[in-house]
Amino acid sequence: MLRRKKRGAPGESGCAGFYKRGESDMKRRTASILLAGMLVAGTWTPLQAGVFGTATTLRPGHFALGLEPSFAFSPAEFLLYLHGGVGLTRAIDLDLKLGFGSYTYFGADVEFVLLPDRAGTPGISWVAGAHGTSHLGFDSSLILSNRFKTFSLYGALDADFEVLQNDADRTTEVLVPLYFDLGVAIPLSRQVEFLLEGNIGITSPANSGLSGGVMFYF
């Protein structure tokens, strides 16, 4: 139960009362700064965007559009991602992401094929980009995938670099949540592919989640 603070005790000088009030205000300001710092650095958790794809790129001049509902487990969050991609060269493509839900997300990534995914040989690609929510972030992923007769399996080591500004004490902090992504891509036709992906948080404040959706190729 909260109790009303007593005024200066009888016989206490005005200066002493003023000093105690000033000390109390200082404690409240210090507590506010510490609380703000904990909110930024301690309880902030990102919703994993994942890689949502194999270690392959679009052919030059070809396009892709996708829809991906994504769920995070702890804390419970939801985002609906819209994907758009275009092939730039035979081994490089550009992917744009726009997410709505628990917050708004925008990101852009460039994917580079390091080793083509061929029969009997897994493919490897590297993805680098940037994203924005309430703050600026950068991401880097290494994807390994293997194509089978009716589906492809892929895994990725996915790192985000989140640049957080603490307005309370005007400091900047960089957090690096690291994830392991594991997914399956199943072609439904020449133009449509279904994907299901799990995201496992490895380092704090990475959270784990699950996503699935479809990609349309043109």
N, C-alpha and C positions, 0 to 999 in steps of 0.2 A: 504494500500500500504506500502510495506517495504521501509525504507529509509536507505541509507548508513550512518553508524555512523560517526559523526564528529571526527576528530583527536583532540588532545589536543589543547585547545584554545590558541591564542597568549599570551605569558607571563606566561603560565602554566609551572611549573617546570616538569622535567622529572620524578621525584619521584612521583609527584601527578598523572601524566599520568599513570605511572606503577601501582600505587595503584588502580586507577579506572579500569584499565584493569583486575587486579587481582580480584577486587570486582565483575566485570562482569562475569569473569570465574567462580567464586564461585557460583554466582546466577544460571548460566547455569548448573553447576554440581548438585546443589540442586534441580533445576527443573527436571533434568534428573532422579534423584533418586526418586523424588515424582511421576513422570510419570511412571517409572517402577513399583513402588509400586501399583499405580492405575491399571495398566495393569494386574498385578498378582492378586490383591485382589478385584478389583472393576469390571473390565469388563470380567474377566474369568468366563465362564459359562459352566457347564458340560452338556454333552448329556446323558440323563437318560437311563441306560441300562434296568431298570425295573426288575421285577421278572420273567415274561414270563412263568407262570406255577401256578398250584394249590398247595394246601398244602398236596401233596402226593409225594412219592418217588418211584424210580424204584426198582423192586425186585432184590435181589442179583444176580449178574452175568448178568443182562439184560442191554442193551445199548439203547441210544437214540441219534438221530442226528436231528438238526433243522436249519431252515433258517428264519431270522427275519429282515425285513426292518424296520428301526426306524427313525421317523421324529421329530425334535424339532421345536417349533414355534418361539421362540424369544430368541436369534437370530435363524434364519433358518439354520438348520444343518441336515445332513443325515448320517446314518451309517447302514451298512449291517452286521448283526451279524450272525456268524456261531456258533451253539451250539453242544456240545458233552457231554453226560452224561453216568454214569455207576452206577448201584446199588451196594452198599457196604454191607449193612445189610438190614433187613426187615424195618428199620426205618431211614436209612441214605443213601444218595447218593451224588455223586460228579458231579458238572457241570462245564464245561470249556466253555468260551466265547471268540471269536475272532471277532473284528469288524474292518471294512474298510470303509472309506468315508471321512468325514470332518477331521478326524484324525484316528490313529490306536489305537485300544483298545484290551487289553488282560485281562481276569479275570478268577478266579477260586473260586467257592463257594461250601460249604458243607451244605446240608439241613438235618435238624433233625425233624422228626415227633413228635410233642408233644401230639396231640390228633388225632387219625385216623378219616378220613372222611368216615362215615358210613351212612346208610339210616336213615334219620331223625336227624342226629348229624353232625354238621359242623366239619371240620378238621382244625387243627392248626399246623403250622410248623414254625421253626426258621431257617433262612439262615444267614451264616456268611462267609466272604471271603475277598479277596483282589483283586485289579485291578491296572493296569498301563496304563498310556497314556504318556503325557509328564512329569508326576510325579507319585508318589505312592499314592494309596488310599486304604481305607478299607470300607467294607460295611456290613450292618446288616439289616435284614428284618424280620418282623413278618407277616405271611400270614394266612388268614382265608378263607376257601372255603367251598362250599356246592354243592354236586353232585345231580343233578336232573335226570330225565329219559333220556333226550337226550342232556344235556349239563351240564356244571359246571360253577358257578359264583365264582369269587374270588376277594378279596381285600387285600391290603398289606400296611403296614406302613414301608417305605423304607428309611433308612438313609445311607448317604455316609460320609466318613471322609477323606477329601482331604488334603494331606500334600504338601504344596507349598513352594518352595525355592525361595527367592528373592535374586538374585545374586548381585543386585545393593548395598544393604546394608547388605548382608549375614545374613538375618533373615529367620526364618521358621514360617509359619502360617498354622493353621489347620482350614479349612472351613467345615461346616457340613450342606450341602444341604439336606433337608428333603422332601420326596415325599409321596403322596397317590396314589397308583396304583389300578386300577379297570379293571377287564378283564373277558372275557368269553372264555371257552374252549369247542369246539364242536368236538366230535369224528366223523371222516368220515368213519373209518373202525377200525378193531382191532389194526392195526399198524399205523394209520395216525390220527393226531389230528390238527384241525385248531384253532388258538388263535388270539384274538383281544384284545389289551390292551391300556388303556389311562393312562397317567402319569400326575399328577397335582403337580406342584411345590408349596410347602408350605412355605419354608424359603429361603431367599436369600443365594447363587445365584442359587437356583434350578429353572430350566425352565420346561415348560410343553411340552408334546409331545404325539405322537400316534404311535403305532407299531402293526404289525400283521404278521402272518407267520404260518408255519407248523412244526410239530414235527413227526419224524418217529421212531417207537419203534421196537426193535429187541429182 
